[in-house]
C-alpha cells in the first residue's frame, strides 16, 4: 500500500500547475481517508490553488493601473517554481507547505 501513495501524492502536486484545482481536488476527495500523507498533500495543494486564484484576481484588477501585468507575470513564475518544488517533495513523501498560501483547509501533520 505504501508504494501506491507515492504516485498519487506526486500527481496531486504536479498536475495542479497545468489543470488548476481539479486534479488535487479529485485526488484528495478519493484518497484523503486512506492516507494521512495524501490528505495533507491534497489540502496543501488546494490551499495554494485557491490562494493563487485570489492573487490572480488581484493582479487582474491591478492591470488597470498597469502594475498588474508585472504582478501576474511574477505570479506565474512563482506558481511554476513552487509546484515543481512541491512535486519533488511529494516524491520524497514530504508534505510541503507552499509559501504565501492562505490556509483555507486546516492541515494536520501526517504521521
N, C-alpha and C positions, 0 to 999 in steps of 0.2 A: 504493500500500500504506500510505503514511503516514496518509492520511485515514481509513482503516479502524481504526487503532489507537485513535483518539480516542473513538469511541462505546463501545468495549469497555472502555477504561480508566475512562470515566465511569460506565458501567453497573456495573462491578466495585465501585466505591466507593459509588454511590448506592443500589443495591438492597439492600446489606447491612443498612441501618438498618431495613428492613421485613421482610426474609426471613431474616436471620441469616447463617450461614456458607455456605449452599448457593450463592447466586449468585457470590460471589467464588471459591469452590472450583471450580465448574464452569467459569467463565471462565478461571481460572488454569490448570486442567488442559488446557483446549483450546488456549489461546494462549500459554502460557509459553515455548515453544520458538520461536515466531515473532517475538517482540519482547522485548527486554530491559526496556523500559518496562512492558509488560503483566506480565512476570514479577515485577518489583518491586512494581507496584500490587497484584497478587494476594497476594504474600507479606505486604505491609504490612497489607492488609485482613484476611487470615486471622490474623495476629498480634493485631490489635485485637479481632477477633471472639472468639477463644479467650480473650484476656485479659478481655474484657467478661463472658464466661461465668463465669470464675473469680471475678471481682468480684461478680457477681450471686449466685453461690452463697454467698460470704462474707456478703453483705448479707442473704440469706435466713436464714442461721444466726444472724446478729445480730438478727433480728427478735424473737427470744425474749427479748432484753434491751432491746427497744424502740428501739435506736439504728439497727437495720437498715432501718426504714421511711424514715428520713431519708437514709441511705446509698443505698438503692435509688432514691429519687426523684432524688437528685443524680446517680446513675449514668445514669439515663435521659436527663436533661438533657445531661450530658456526652457521651453517645453521639450524640444528635441533633446537637449542635454540631460535634463532631469529624467526623462523617460528612458534614455539609454542607461543612465546610472541605476535607475530603479530595476531595469531588466537584468542588469549584471548582478545586482544584489539579490534579486529573486532567484537567479540561477544558483547563487550560493546559499539559498534558503535563509535569507535575512530579510525581515520585514522592515524596509527602509522608508522613513517618513520624508515626504517631499518638503523642501524649504518653501516658505511662503504659502503653504496650503492652509486654507481655513478649515478648522476641524468640524465639519458638518456631522460626521459619524464618529462616535467615540470608539477608540481603538484600545483594546486590552493587549498587553504584550503577549505574544504567542509563547508557548512552552516548548 
